[in-house]
Structure formats: C-alpha cells, structure tokens
Amino acid sequence: MTTTSMSTCRAVFYEERNFQGRSYECMSDCADMSPFLSRCHSCRVESGCFMMYDRPNYMGNQYFFRKGEYADYMSMFGMSDCIRSCRMIPMHRGSFRMKIYERENFMGQMYEMMDDCENVMDRYRMSHCQSCHVMDGHWLMYEQPHYRGKMSYFRPGEYRSFSNMGSMRFMSMRRISDSFY
C-alpha cells in the first residue's frame, strides 16, 4: 500500500462567490476555517482531492471536491451553509480492500470488496450496509444506489456503527482512485 505525500494537495478558499474577498490557502487538513475566513463561498482546488464539511471539526454534510474551480459551490451542490472545515484525501496507489457488514459492530452478512459497487442490493442481495472495515485505500460511500445521495469519506480504519453519522445506511461505494486526481 502506498499513499502519496499529503503536501501534493492544495486548495484556495475565498469568502465570497467567484473567488472574491479574503482568501485562505490550505495544504493540510483544517478543522475550523473561522480563524482564517468569516465564511467561505468559493474555492479553487489546485491539486489533489478534498472532503469539505459544512460544520467545523469535520462534521455535518460532506462534499467531495477534486481539482477544479468552484465559483459558487453552494448552488452547485445545493448546500445550505458554507464550508467550515476540510480534509485532504491523499492519493492512494495500491490495492483497495474493504469489508462491509449488514449490521452494526461487524454483524450480519459480510462481503469483501476490492472495487466500486453501484448497488449493494443488486450485487450482494444485501439491503444496506451499517458498518465496515477499510483495510486499504480511501472510499466514498453513498446513501443511495448508483453513487447518489449524501456521501461520506472513509479512510483505513474500523467503523463499527454508522448511526453516529446521522443514521446513514450506505447503498453504493466508490474507490477514490488516481482517476479522481
């Protein structure tokens, strides 16, 4: 498993839409943008990928941003609030492995995944996923099939219960591979 240096990610955040107002350059995780900007309504991701959150400390709704310009992301993504924190997603060059479980605490049906899954019901006859163990790679999980609905970012680790994430039950999963960068 290899992950590139996190310093390869860079984003510039702006207080106003269309890259106006004060700006803040970010090359690492930022748990709270309020010391740097009073609000954030547009951004440029110059390299890498980021997960953006509408609350401080990586809480609230999550939005995936890859390299590009986001002049008015609030209307683009239907966000009701501006970005308050962000987390870099390091590029992963290696295998992807994750075990998904039907119920909390790694109970119920279990399947090991190494590639994207558009619909856990169609592929595994599993009604939903409520816990997982990410062994390799970085993943996005969606509440609806075909990579739709609210999403959450998962890096390597054990996730015993999704109920602390707003009672989400995930129906599709996608690897954050080098094609995103």
C-alpha positions in Angstrom: 0.0 0.0 0.0 1.3 3.4 -0.9 -0.1 6.9 -0.3 1.5 10.0 -1.8 2.6 12.8 0.4 -0.2 15.0 1.6 1.7 18.1 0.6 0.5 17.4 -3.0 -2.9 18.7 -2.1 -3.7 22.4 -2.4 -6.8 24.5 -2.3 -7.5 28.2 -2.0 -10.8 29.3 -0.3 -12.5 32.6 -0.7 -15.0 34.4 1.4 -17.2 35.5 -1.5 -18.5 33.8 -4.6 -16.5 34.0 -7.8 -13.1 33.9 -6.0 -13.6 37.3 -4.4 -12.8 38.6 -0.9 -10.2 37.4 1.5 -8.6 34.1 0.7 -7.0 31.3 2.7 -4.6 28.8 1.1 -4.8 25.2 2.5 -2.3 22.4 2.1 -3.4 20.3 5.0 -6.5 19.3 7.0 -8.3 22.3 8.5 -10.7 21.5 11.4 -12.0 25.1 11.6 -11.7 27.8 9.0 -13.2 30.6 11.1 -9.8 31.9 12.3 -8.9 32.5 8.6 -12.2 33.4 7.0 -15.5 34.7 8.3 -17.2 32.5 5.7 -16.3 30.5 2.6 -18.4 30.6 -0.6 -16.0 29.6 -3.4 -12.7 27.7 -3.8 -10.1 26.5 -6.3 -8.7 23.0 -5.8 -5.3 23.4 -7.5 -4.2 19.9 -6.8 -5.4 16.8 -5.1 -8.8 16.0 -3.6 -10.6 17.3 -0.5 -13.6 16.4 1.5 -15.4 19.5 2.6 -17.7 19.8 5.6 -20.4 22.4 6.4 -19.6 22.3 10.1 -16.3 22.6 12.0 -14.3 19.6 13.1 -15.2 17.5 10.0 -18.9 17.3 11.0 -22.1 17.8 9.1 -22.7 17.2 5.4 -19.8 16.1 3.3 -18.9 17.2 -0.2 -16.2 15.7 -2.4 -14.1 18.3 -4.4 -11.4 17.3 -6.9 -9.1 19.6 -8.9 -11.2 22.4 -10.4 -12.8 25.8 -9.8 -15.9 26.1 -7.7 -17.1 29.7 -8.2 -20.4 29.1 -6.4 -20.4 25.6 -4.9 -23.4 26.3 -2.7 -25.8 26.5 -5.6 -23.8 23.8 -7.5 -24.2 21.2 -4.7 -27.3 22.6 -3.1 -25.5 23.4 0.1 -27.4 25.3 2.8 -24.3 26.5 4.6 -20.7 27.3 3.6 -17.6 25.2 4.1 -16.4 25.2 7.7 -13.7 22.5 7.6 -11.9 20.3 5.1 -9.8 17.2 5.0 -7.3 16.3 2.3 -7.6 12.9 0.6 -4.1 11.6 -0.2 -3.7 9.8 -3.5 -3.5 6.1 -3.0 -1.5 3.9 -5.3 -2.1 0.3 -4.3 -4.8 -2.2 -3.7 -8.3 -1.3 -2.4 -9.9 -3.5 0.2 -12.9 -3.1 2.4 -15.2 -5.4 4.3 -18.8 -4.3 4.5 -21.3 -5.6 7.1 -25.1 -5.6 7.0 -25.4 -4.6 10.7 -23.5 -2.6 13.3 -20.5 -4.0 15.1 -19.5 -6.1 12.1 -22.6 -8.3 12.4 -24.8 -9.9 9.8 -23.8 -10.6 6.2 -20.2 -9.6 5.3 -18.6 -9.1 1.9 -15.1 -8.1 1.0 -14.8 -5.5 -1.7 -11.9 -4.5 -3.9 -13.7 -2.4 -6.5 -16.6 0.0 -6.9 -20.1 -1.2 -6.1 -23.1 0.7 -7.7 -25.7 -1.1 -5.7 -25.1 -3.5 -2.7 -28.6 -4.9 -3.1 -28.1 -6.0 -6.7 -24.5 -7.3 -6.2 -24.8 -8.9 -2.8 -28.5 -9.2 -2.1 -27.8 -7.1 1.0 -30.4 -4.5 1.9 -27.9 -2.0 3.2 -24.5 -1.6 4.9 -24.2 -0.3 8.6 -20.5 -1.0 9.5 -17.3 -1.5 7.6 -13.6 -2.2 8.0 -11.4 -0.3 5.4 -8.2 -2.1 5.1 -6.6 -0.4 2.0 -7.4 2.8 0.1 -9.8 5.6 0.5 -13.5 5.2 -0.3 -16.7 7.3 -0.8 -19.9 5.7 0.4 -23.4 6.9 -0.7 -26.8 6.6 0.9 -28.4 5.6 -2.5 -27.5 3.2 -5.3 -25.5 4.5 -8.3 -23.4 6.9 -6.2 -26.3 9.3 -5.4 -27.5 11.0 -2.2 -25.4 12.0 0.8 -21.9 10.7 0.9 -19.3 10.0 3.5 -15.5 9.6 3.2 -13.8 6.6 4.7 -10.1 6.1 5.1 -8.4 3.0 6.5 -9.9 2.0 9.9 -12.8 0.3 11.6 -16.2 1.9 11.5 -18.4 -0.1 13.9 -21.6 1.9 13.6 -22.9 4.4 11.0 -25.6 5.6 13.4 -23.3 8.2 14.8 -23.1 9.6 11.2 -26.8 10.6 11.1 -28.2 7.0 10.9 -27.0 6.6 7.3 -27.2 3.3 5.6 -25.0 3.1 2.6 -26.1 1.5 -0.7 -23.1 2.2 -3.0 -19.4 2.6 -2.6 -16.6 4.0 -4.9 -12.8 3.9 -4.5 -11.0 7.2 -4.6 -8.5 6.1 -7.2 -6.0 8.1 -9.3 -8.7 8.7 -11.9 -10.1 11.4 -9.5 -6.9 13.3 -9.4 
